[in-house]
Amino acid sequence: MSDTMSDAGESTGSGAGKQELSKDQLKVLRDAFNAFDKEKTGSISTDVVGTILELLGHKLSEEELDEVIEEYDEDESGQLEFDEFVALASNYVEPEEDYDALRKELREVFMMYDKDAKGYLPVEEFKAILRELDGAVPEEELDDIVDEIDADGSGTVDFEGNFYNSW
């Protein structure tokens, strides 16, 4: 298996299904690892891997978990060192958003509703759009969303200012 090193100097793995991890993602994994390495031995019991993966939002069956542990506990010690843990967990960490692409997509959606091309929407129009997208949103929650986005109290939601910056 080929490994790559991140800027943080941790092995992140580069096999199928794995992704290069950012510093923030590595920090989350390091914190999770350290929380379960109570004796500070530099390894964690394979017994806690399922719990950690659940914390990352992935519940595996006993069989799946056994297969994963068998694959990554290379020395069959019943313990995972941090590099083994990162190689395993990199399969389950959500990829980071491409914020430029997300911004572009949000802008296109915003402009679809900004038919006059003013660069802003009146708050009531924005609330109507939210109701259209999800009719089950309570009015109080809509008001909270609008209060957060229209922090300056202008009565409008503009893309470059209060709309995009609130995401």
N, C-alpha and C positions, 0 to 999 in steps of 0.2 A: 504494500500500500504506500502510495506517495504522499508525503506530508509537506505542507507549506508552513512557513512561519509568518505570523502577523507582526505588526509593529510592536505589539505587546510582548513578543518573543514566545508566544505559546503556539504549540502545534495545533493547527485547525483542521487538518485533513483535507483531501481534495478528491476523494473517491466519488462514485456515483451516488447521488442523493445528498451529498454534502455541499455546504456552501462556505465560502470565505466569510469569516465572522468579523464584524466591526469591533473596535475597542469597547464600545458600550455593551455589545452582546457578550464579549469575553468577560467583561466585568460582572455581568449578571451571572454567568456560569461560574466564575471564580467565587462570587459571594455565595451562591448555592452550594458549591463544593465545600467551601470553608465552613458553612453552617453545619454540614453533616460530618465534617472531619473534626469532631470534637476533641480528639486526642492530639490533633495537629501532627499527624504522622505523614501527611502528604498523600494519603489514600483514603478512599471511602469504601465501605462494605458494599458489595453488589446487592445486598438486601435493600438498600435505600434508593437504588436507581429508579425503581418504579415510582416511588414517592416524588423524587425530583422531577421525573418526566411528567407526572400529574400536575406538579406546580407550574410546569411549562405549558400545560394545557393538553397533554397527550396521555390518555389512559390506554395501556397495553394489557392484553390478556396475559395470563401467567406464561402461556406457551410462547407468545411473541417476545415477552420480556426475557425468558430463558434463552431464546435464540439470539437476541441482541447482546445480552451479557456474554454469551459464549463467543460471539464474534469479536467483541472488544476487550474482554479480559484475556489478553493474549498470553499472559504467563499463568493463567488459570489459578491465580492466587486467591480468588474470592474477594479481591480488592481491586479497585480501579484507581490508578494514579491519575493526576490531573490531565495529562495528555490523552490517556485512554478515554477519560470522561468527556473531554472536549470533542474527540473524534466521534464518540457515540452521540452526544447531545447536538452536534452540528446538524444531524439529520432531522432534528425536531424543533430547532429554533426557527421562528418565522423570519422570512427575509425582510430586510428593512425596506421601507417604501422608497420609491424613486420620487422624491419630493418635487422635482422639476416637472415630471410627467403628471403628477397629481395636481400641481398648481395649474398646468395648462388645461387639464380636464375640467377642473373646477371653474376656470375662467370661461371655457366654452359653454358650460351649463349656465353660468351666470348670465352670459351675453345672450343666450337663447331667450331668457326671460326679460332682459333689458332691451325690449323692442325699440325704444326710442334712442338707444345708444347713448344714454346720458352718463353711464358709468355708475349708476346707483339705482336702487329700487326703493320705493316707499316701504316703510315697515309693514303696513297692512298688506301690501302686495306680496312681500316676502313671506308673511304668515300664511297667506292664501296658498302660496306655492308649497309650503311645508304641509299644510292640511291636505293638499292634493296628493303629495307624495306619501303621506301616512295619515289617513283620516282618524286613526285611533289616538293621536297625540293629544293629551288633554290641553285645554286652553292655558292653564297655569304653566305647563311646561313650555308651550309656545312663547308665552310672555317671558319666561326665564331665559330662553334661547335668545330672543330679541333683545332683552336687557343686556345680555353679555355681548352680543354683536354690536348693538347700537350704544356703546358705552358713553359716547359723547352726547347722547340724547338728541341728535339732529333729526330723528324721525325717518332717517334713510339708512340703507345698507349699501355701502359702496365696496366694490371688489378689492381694490388696492389697499384700502384702509381697514375698516373694521371687519369686513367679511373674511378675507383671506387670513389676516393676522390673528383671528380668533381660533383658527384651526390648528 
